[in-house]
């Protein structure tokens, strides 16, 4: 007889490894139609996929090594979660000169006709389970909403300042020209948003603006600087609010630009304008009726509300398991139909919609580059596993906006259609005026500054 750990168990493990590699091999054989990928399994066996190494990359084939016998099975069962975790844990290694971004973009470029579906869970039962879990995860009551915000935004300040622009805009930049710097693109984004709020210079005295999900305070401070409006910014991450308050005090405007650690559902009063940038992704679809009802109550009859969020260029879906687990617990990226339907029920009129395509892909590409630039510091702050997790998050997000079906929705809402001009000319004119006035900050970690100092 064979005891535990004997030849019988070894045979079962071997069969399991073979089956897992067979599943992964089948997926890659079907997926890779251009370029070349070479996979070396933990036992040293090498497999190649795709017709030509020169077809997509002059550096030759992408080579990956699976260092652990569990890697193939973990990836094959659920490609998106499994691949992310395998890379985080060091089970999947991308060999130089390529990196994880090259791998993610390579695979999704090959499969972009089906978008993210190629790397999501397969099988009816597994998909149904993921959808059900995602729905439950989107229930964001006050306590859970604060915990989720802290998970996402309460990482060290030193991390964010090393990959975001100098103003710490943790949302899509507006690349009017893809060759623009991140700082230029983020300044242009703020000008674009401000123009859609229909604030008129010299006519804003006494006006109040509510900035829901104010981040690190850049937009609130910008609106006050450009128009003199009073702004209340609210968010749920303590360090974000502390940083916002420090900024306002340092600029001598803390009497006009105030920040509070509070849930938007607890805000009271009346506001002339409401803005939310990167907020609706964290609200949860079950809470959309409450969001639109409460903001409708807060806005004056002749006011304007503006919302900027990541979105799906298609029907409603669900958040993948890897993102829910590691990056944005409770998060969900909405379809336009969900936003419009729920806002109409609350009495809003949609006055303008813009689909921002590819801008976030360029933004994420730059965030990735800046993260790689600061590898040593980030590993020292956290560890190698966190660093690899962050790279996979940025690369995976980029592919969704570059090869998948993700966009950014910018939606303008009014109670009274007479609150804004009849044509969109005012947006373009005001945005151009603001761009001429905006001072583009210099990123403190710009390598050119370091070279000049040396």
C-alpha positions in Angstrom: 0.0 0.0 0.0 1.1 3.6 -0.6 0.9 6.0 2.3 0.4 9.8 2.2 3.0 11.5 0.1 3.8 8.2 -1.7 3.7 7.4 -5.4 -0.1 7.4 -5.5 -0.3 11.0 -4.3 2.6 12.0 -6.6 0.7 10.5 -9.6 -2.4 12.4 -8.8 -0.4 15.7 -8.5 1.3 14.9 -11.8 -2.1 14.4 -13.5 -3.4 17.6 -11.9 -0.3 19.6 -13.2 -0.8 18.1 -16.7 -4.5 18.9 -16.8 -3.8 22.5 -15.6 -1.1 23.0 -18.2 -3.4 21.5 -20.9 -6.1 24.1 -20.0 -3.6 27.0 -20.1 -2.1 25.6 -23.4 -5.5 25.4 -25.0 -6.3 29.0 -24.0 -3.0 30.4 -25.3 -3.2 28.4 -28.5 -6.6 29.9 -29.3 -5.7 33.4 -28.1 -2.3 34.2 -29.6 -2.7 34.8 -33.3 -0.1 37.5 -33.8 3.4 37.8 -32.4 5.1 35.1 -30.3 5.0 34.0 -26.7 7.2 31.4 -25.1 6.2 29.7 -21.9 8.6 27.7 -19.7 6.8 25.6 -17.2 8.2 24.8 -13.7 9.6 21.5 -14.9 11.6 23.3 -17.7 9.3 22.3 -20.6 9.0 25.0 -23.2 5.9 25.8 -25.3 5.6 28.4 -28.0 2.4 30.3 -29.2 1.8 32.5 -32.1 3.1 32.6 -35.7 6.0 35.1 -35.6 8.2 36.9 -33.1 8.6 39.9 -35.4 4.9 40.4 -36.0 4.3 42.6 -33.0 7.6 43.3 -31.1 11.0 44.0 -32.5 12.5 42.8 -29.2 11.5 39.2 -30.0 9.1 36.9 -28.4 7.6 37.5 -24.9 9.1 34.9 -22.6 7.5 33.9 -19.3 8.5 31.4 -16.8 6.1 29.6 -14.4 8.2 29.0 -11.3 5.7 27.1 -9.3 3.8 23.9 -10.2 0.6 25.5 -9.0 0.8 28.5 -11.4 -0.7 26.9 -14.5 -3.8 25.7 -12.6 -4.2 29.0 -10.8 -4.1 30.9 -14.1 -6.2 28.5 -16.1 -9.1 28.4 -13.6 -9.6 32.1 -13.7 -7.2 33.9 -16.0 -7.6 37.5 -14.6 -7.4 36.7 -10.9 -5.1 33.8 -11.3 -2.6 35.6 -13.6 -2.6 38.7 -11.3 -1.9 36.6 -8.2 0.6 34.4 -9.9 2.6 37.5 -10.9 2.2 39.0 -7.4 3.5 35.9 -5.7 6.4 35.4 -8.1 4.9 32.2 -9.7 4.8 34.0 -13.1 8.0 35.8 -14.2 8.2 37.9 -17.3 11.7 37.7 -18.7 13.6 40.8 -19.8 13.5 42.8 -22.0 9.7 42.6 -21.5 7.7 43.2 -18.4 4.2 42.6 -17.1 2.7 45.5 -19.0 4.1 44.0 -22.3 2.5 40.7 -21.4 -0.9 42.1 -20.5 -1.1 44.3 -23.6 0.2 41.5 -25.8 -2.5 39.0 -24.7 -5.4 41.6 -24.8 -4.2 43.0 -28.2 -4.6 39.4 -29.5 -8.0 39.0 -27.9 -9.4 42.5 -28.1 -12.3 41.4 -30.3 -13.8 40.0 -27.1 -12.2 42.4 -24.7 -11.9 41.6 -21.1 -14.0 38.4 -21.6 -11.0 36.5 -22.7 -9.3 36.8 -19.3 -12.4 36.6 -17.1 -13.9 33.5 -15.5 -15.1 30.8 -17.9 -18.2 28.6 -17.5 -21.8 29.5 -16.7 -21.8 28.6 -13.0 -18.5 30.4 -12.4 -19.7 33.5 -14.2 -23.0 33.5 -12.3 -21.2 33.1 -9.0 -18.9 36.1 -9.8 -21.8 38.3 -10.8 -23.6 37.5 -7.5 -20.6 38.1 -5.4 -19.9 41.4 -7.2 -23.5 42.5 -6.6 -23.2 41.9 -2.9 -19.8 43.6 -2.8 -21.5 46.7 -4.3 -23.6 47.3 -1.2 -21.8 50.2 0.4 -23.4 51.2 3.6 -21.7 54.0 5.5 -19.3 51.9 7.5 -18.3 49.7 4.6 -18.0 52.7 2.3 -15.5 54.4 4.7 -13.5 51.1 5.1 -13.4 50.7 1.3 -12.2 54.3 0.8 -9.5 53.8 3.4 -8.3 50.6 1.7 -8.0 52.4 -1.6 -6.8 55.9 -0.7 -5.1 55.7 2.7 -1.9 54.2 1.4 1.2 56.3 2.2 1.4 59.8 0.6 4.8 58.9 -0.6 3.4 56.2 -2.9 0.9 58.5 -4.6 3.3 61.4 -5.1 5.7 59.1 -6.9 3.3 58.1 -9.7 0.6 60.8 -9.9 1.1 64.3 -11.3 2.2 67.1 -9.0 -1.5 68.0 -8.2 -2.3 64.3 -7.3 -5.1 63.9 -9.8 -6.0 60.2 -9.4 -8.4 60.2 -12.3 -8.1 60.3 -16.1 -6.0 63.0 -17.6 -7.3 64.8 -20.7 -4.8 64.3 -23.5 -5.6 66.9 -26.1 -2.3 65.8 -27.6 -0.9 62.3 -26.6 2.6 63.8 -26.5 1.6 66.2 -23.7 3.1 65.7 -20.2 0.9 64.2 -17.5 1.0 67.6 -15.7 -0.3 69.4 -18.8 -3.0 66.8 -19.4 -4.3 67.0 -15.8 -4.4 70.7 -16.0 -6.3 70.5 -19.2 -8.7 68.0 -17.5 -9.5 70.5 -14.8 -10.1 73.3 -17.3 -12.4 70.9 -19.3 -14.4 70.1 -16.1 -14.6 73.7 -15.0 -16.0 74.8 -18.3 -18.8 72.2 -18.1 -19.8 73.5 -14.7 -20.7 76.8 -16.5 -19.1 79.0 -14.0 -18.6 82.6 -15.4 -15.6 84.6 -14.3 -16.6 87.8 -12.4 -20.1 86.5 -11.8 -19.5 83.8 -9.2 -19.3 85.9 -6.0 -21.0 84.0 -3.1 -21.5 80.9 -5.2 -21.0 77.5 -3.4 -19.6 74.4 -5.0 -19.8 70.9 -3.5 -17.0 68.5 -4.6 -18.0 65.0 -3.7 -15.1 62.6 -3.5 -12.6 65.5 -3.5 -9.5 63.4 -3.6 -6.4 65.4 -2.7 -8.1 68.7 -3.2 -6.8 69.8 -6.6 -10.0 70.5 -8.3 -11.6 72.3 -5.4 -8.5 74.6 -5.1 -8.5 75.1 -8.8 -12.1 76.2 -9.0 -11.6 78.7 -6.2 -8.4 80.1 -7.8 -10.1 80.5 -11.2 -13.5 81.8 -10.1 -13.4 82.8 -6.4 -16.2 80.4 -5.5 -16.5 78.8 -2.0 -16.0 75.0 -2.1 -16.8 72.2 0.3 -14.9 69.0 -0.5 -15.9 65.8 1.1 -14.3 62.3 1.1 -14.0 59.3 3.4 -10.2 58.7 3.5 -8.7 60.5 6.6 -5.3 61.1 5.1 -6.7 62.5 1.9 -8.8 65.1 3.9 -5.8 65.9 6.2 -3.7 66.5 3.1 -6.5 68.7 1.5 -6.7 70.8 4.6 -3.0 71.2 4.7 -3.0 72.4 1.1 -5.8 74.9 1.7 -4.1 76.3 4.7 -0.7 76.6 3.0 -2.4 78.5 0.1 -4.2 80.8 2.6 -7.7 79.9 1.4 -8.9 77.5 4.1 -11.7 80.0 4.9 -13.0 79.6 1.4 -12.1 76.1 0.4 -13.0 73.6 3.2 -12.7 69.9 3.4 -14.6 67.5 5.6 -14.2 63.8 6.4 -17.8 62.8 5.8 -20.2 60.7 3.7 -21.9 62.7 0.9 -25.1 61.4 2.3 -24.6 63.5 5.4 -24.1 66.8 3.5 -26.8 69.4 4.0 -27.5 72.8 2.6 -27.8 74.3 -0.9 -25.2 74.5 -3.6 -24.9 76.3 -6.9 -22.7 73.6 -8.5 -22.0 70.0 -7.6 -19.1 68.0 -9.0 -18.0 64.4 -8.5 -14.9 63.1 -10.2 -14.1 59.4 -9.8 -16.8 59.0 -7.2 -19.6 57.1 -8.8 -17.3 54.0 -9.3 -17.4 53.7 -5.5 -21.1 54.3 -4.8 -22.5 50.9 -5.9 -25.4 50.5 -8.3 -27.8 49.7 -5.4 -27.1 53.2 -4.0 -27.5 55.1 -7.3 -31.1 56.1 -6.5 -30.0 57.5 -3.2 -27.1 59.4 -4.8 -29.2 61.1 -7.4 -32.0 61.9 -5.0 -29.7 63.4 -2.4 -27.7 65.5 -4.9 -31.0 66.7 -6.5 -32.0 67.9 -3.0 -28.7 69.7 -2.5 -28.5 71.6 -5.8 -30.3 74.9 -6.3 -33.0 75.1 -9.0 -30.8 76.8 -11.5 -27.6 74.9 -10.7 -25.5 72.4 -12.6 -24.1 69.0 -11.5 -21.2 67.4 -13.3 -20.0 63.8 -13.0 -16.9 62.2 -14.3 -16.4 58.5 -13.9 -15.0 55.4 -15.5 -17.6 53.7 -17.7 -18.5 50.8 -19.8 -19.1 51.4 -23.6 -21.7 48.8 -23.5 -24.3 47.1 -21.3 -24.0 46.7 -17.5 -21.5 44.2 -16.2 -19.7 43.4 -13.0 -16.4 44.1 -11.4 -13.7 41.4 -11.8 -12.6 39.5 -8.7 -9.0 40.7 -8.8 -9.9 44.4 -8.7 -12.5 43.8 -6.0 -10.1 41.9 -3.9 -6.9 44.0 -4.2 -7.7 47.5 -5.5 -11.3 48.8 -5.3 -13.4 46.8 -2.9 -17.0 47.7 -3.4 -16.2 49.4 -6.7 -18.2 49.1 -9.9 -17.8 50.8 -13.3 -21.2 51.8 -14.7 -22.8 51.7 -18.1 -24.2 54.9 -19.4 -27.7 53.4 -19.3 -27.4 52.9 -15.6 -26.5 56.5 -14.9 -29.2 58.0 -17.2 -32.0 55.7 -16.0 -31.4 56.3 -12.3 -30.8 60.1 -12.7 -34.1 60.5 -14.6 -36.0 58.8 -11.9 -34.7 61.4 -9.4 -35.8 64.3 -11.5 -32.6 65.1 -13.3 -32.3 66.1 -16.9 -29.2 65.0 -18.7 -27.9 68.1 -20.5 -24.6 66.8 -22.0 -22.7 63.5 -22.3 -19.1 63.0 -23.5 -17.4 59.6 -24.0 -13.7 60.1 -23.3 -12.0 57.3 -25.3 -8.3 56.3 -24.8 -7.4 59.2 -22.5 -7.2 56.9 -19.5 -5.0 54.5 -21.4 -2.4 57.3 -21.9 -2.8 58.3 -18.2 -2.2 54.8 -16.9 0.8 54.3 -19.2 2.4 57.3 -17.6 1.5 56.1 -14.1 3.0 52.8 -14.8 6.3 54.4 -16.1 6.5 56.5 -13.0 5.9 53.5 -10.7 8.7 51.6 -12.4 10.9 54.7 -12.0 10.4 54.5 -8.2 10.6 50.7 -7.8 13.2 50.8 -5.0 11.4 53.4 -3.0 8.0 51.6 -3.3 9.5 48.2 -2.4 11.1 49.9 0.7 7.7 51.3 1.7 5.9 48.0 1.2 7.5 44.9 -0.3 8.0 43.2 -3.7 4.6 41.6 -3.6 2.9 45.0 -3.3 5.0 46.5 -6.0 4.1 43.7 -8.4 0.4 44.0 -7.5 0.5 47.7 -8.3 2.2 47.1 -11.7 -0.4 44.4 -12.6 -3.2 46.8 -11.5 -2.0 49.6 -13.7 -1.2 47.4 -16.7 -4.6 45.6 -16.4 -6.4 48.9 -16.1 -4.6 50.3 -19.2 -5.5 47.4 -21.3 -9.2 47.8 -20.4 -9.2 51.4 -21.8 -6.8 50.6 -24.7 -8.1 47.2 -25.9 -11.3 46.6 -23.9 -14.6 48.4 -23.6 -13.8 51.0 -20.9 -14.2 54.7 -21.4 -14.8 57.7 -19.1 -18.2 59.3 -19.0 -18.6 63.0 -18.4 -22.2 63.8 -17.8 -23.8 67.2 -17.1 -27.1 67.3 -15.2 -29.5 70.1 -14.6 -32.9 70.6 -13.0 -33.8 73.4 -15.4 -32.8 73.2 -19.0 -32.5 77.0 -19.1 -29.5 76.8 -16.6 -27.0 76.5 -19.4 -26.6 78.0 -22.9 -28.3 76.4 -25.9 -25.0 75.3 -27.6 -21.8 73.8 -26.4 -19.7 76.8 -27.6 -19.4 78.0 -24.0 -17.6 74.9 -23.0 -14.9 75.2 -25.6 -14.5 78.9 -25.2 -14.2 78.7 -21.4 -11.9 75.7 -21.5 -9.5 77.6 -23.9 -9.6 80.7 -21.6 -8.7 78.6 -18.6 -5.9 76.8 -20.4 -4.3 80.1 -21.2 -4.4 81.0 -17.5 -3.4 77.7 -15.9 0.2 77.4 -14.7 1.5 73.9 -15.4 3.3 72.6 -12.3 6.6 70.8 -12.4 6.7 67.3 -11.1 9.1 67.2 -8.2 10.4 63.8 -9.2 11.0 64.7 -12.8 14.4 63.1 -13.8 15.3 66.3 -15.7 15.2 68.2 -12.4 17.4 65.6 -10.7 19.9 65.8 -13.5 20.0 69.6 -13.4 20.6 69.5 -9.6 23.5 67.1 -10.0 
